[in-house]
């Protein structure tokens, strides 16, 4: 079965500081990996995705993520956080073996201090 | 852009009521999904559908049913609402042929309170 672990429930960073959100997945074959962001009271917006090729993927809003097969990880990074990045972030995994279903992590709540 | 529209942002219903949550997408997507979101639990899949009149159970289908009579509309039904179904409900859709390459498009959610 596919699964995702986001070990950090809450993270607080200062505006302008760098950010890394952790994601570990379990999947039997090459996974499809996603990061979504959810602003308060809103649905989820896709930040970036990985399914093959270059293991460093660029997304919207200045975010990037790196797929590391040996560590079963897909961590999200941003070099300089803006106050508007405060939101909840979800990592998700899927693959052909699981049909078209995505399995989501429990989320990381990001707080940005001014 | 694909739009996924959930008919209600907030709903308050009484215990035992039959509740309908509606979701409509405008991009001819084959796949549609219903998730519930609870603090500390993330998103959990309730039901999904790959085509009209087709449905499959997700991870937590108990107490729920779904209907997909038209391709663009996917309804979630709480047969007899209970307080433990108080939650945020999120609908999503994706294209059929490259569903995972595209990712899902989500609606804005319906926050349901059962009293």
Boltz contact constraints between the chains, C-beta under 6 A:
constraints:
  - contact:
      token1: [A, 32]
      token2: [B, 100]
      max_distance: 6.0
  - contact:
      token1: [A, 34]
      token2: [B, 103]
      max_distance: 6.0
  - contact:
      token1: [A, 42]
      token2: [B, 108]
      max_distance: 6.0
  - contact:
      token1: [A, 43]
      token2: [B, 106]
      max_distance: 6.0
  - contact:
      token1: [A, 43]
      token2: [B, 107]
      max_distance: 6.0
  - contact:
      token1: [A, 43]
      token2: [B, 108]
      max_distance: 6.0
  - contact:
      token1: [A, 43]
      token2: [B, 109]
      max_distance: 6.0
  - contact:
      token1: [A, 44]
      token2: [B, 106]
      max_distance: 6.0
  - contact:
      token1: [A, 46]
      token2: [B, 103]
      max_distance: 6.0
  - contact:
      token1: [A, 49]
      token2: [B, 103]
      max_distance: 6.0
  - contact:
      token1: [A, 51]
      token2: [B, 101]
      max_distance: 6.0
  - contact:
      token1: [A, 94]
      token2: [B, 100]
      max_distance: 6.0
  - contact:
      token1: [A, 100]
      token2: [B, 31]
      max_distance: 6.0
  - contact:
      token1: [A, 100]
      token2: [B, 99]
      max_distance: 6.0
  - contact:
      token1: [A, 104]
      token2: [B, 42]
      max_distance: 6.0
  - contact:
      token1: [A, 104]
      token2: [B, 43]
      max_distance: 6.0
  - contact:
      token1: [A, 105]
      token2: [B, 42]
      max_distance: 6.0
  - contact:
      token1: [A, 106]
      token2: [B, 42]
      max_distance: 6.0
  - contact:
      token1: [A, 107]
      token2: [B, 42]
      max_distance: 6.0
